Amino acid sequence: MTDMRIARTILEQIKALDHMALFAWGFKNAFGLDDGIQFDVNGLVFKGKVVIKLTAMDDYTITFGRMNRKTFDFDVKHKAEGVYCDQLVEILDHYIEGK
């Protein structure tokens, strides 16, 4: 798969589980990565960047973090590994909205 196909697939899986989730999280500034997608969220509990990457095991690693404005490093706040497509919204909602 190309980067945009993987990114589109991830978004389709999220929308299939909860069509209002992206709206609720304040989803914006999305772009495709080689093996996933990155986007910004403005949730109740977490505000920052979310990176979802497809692994060789056909599951996802989700990283929540913020860009350090002084060093331009990505400061990881939370990381969830071994996430399957049917768990995407549940895991994302837990860290972004605190549900």
N, C-alpha and C positions, 0 to 999 in steps of 0.2 A: 504494500500500500504506500501511496505517497503521503507526505505530511498533511496535505489538505484533506485527504480521504479519512485519515485517522482522526483529525480534528473534527470533521463533520460527523463522523460516526459517534464520537464521544458526546457531542452536542445532541445528536438524535437520541442517544440512549438516555441522557438526562431528561430531555423533553418527553420521551415516552413514559418515563416513570412519574414525572410531575411537570406538566406543561407550564406552570407558573413559577417554578423554582428559580430559574435564571432571573426573572423579574424581581422576585423577593430578595435575592442576594445582591441586587444592584450590579449585575453583570455588565461589564464594559471592557473595551480595549483588548479584545481577543485576537490572538494570532496563532497560526499553526507552527508546531515545532516538527523536527524530524520524526519524532515518535510520540507526538501528543499535541497538547494545546496549553496555552498560558492565557490567563485573563485576570482582570481586577474585579474585586468584589467590595461592596460596602454594606456589610451585614451588621446585625445587632451586636455580636460578640467579636467578630473578626473583620478587620478592614485591611486589605492588602492584596497580594498576588497569590493566585492558585495555579499550580503547574500539575497537570495530569499527564502521566507518561505510560504508554503501553509497554509491558515487559515481555520478555521471551516466553514467559509462562502463560501468556494470554490473559493476564490480569493487569491491574493498574497500580501505580504508585502515585499518591497524591501528596504534594508538598505545599504547605501554607507558609508564606513568609512576606517579608518587606524588603525593599531596596534601601540600603544604608546610603543616605544622601552625601555623606562625607567620603566614604570609601568605595561606593558603588558596588558593594558586596551584597549578595542575597542572604539575608538573615533568616534562617529557617525557624519558624515558630512551632510547627507541628508537622509530622510526617506519618502517613498511613500507607502501609505496604500490603500487597496481596488482596486488593479490593477488586471484586468482580463487578460486572456491569450492573447487576441488579442491586448492588449496595452503594452505587455512586451517590445518589441523592441523599440517602441516610447518612453517610459519612460526611459529605459536604455540608449538609444542613446542621449536623452536630457541631462542627467546628466554626461555621460561619454564623449561624443563628443561635446556637446553644441549645438546640432541641434534642 
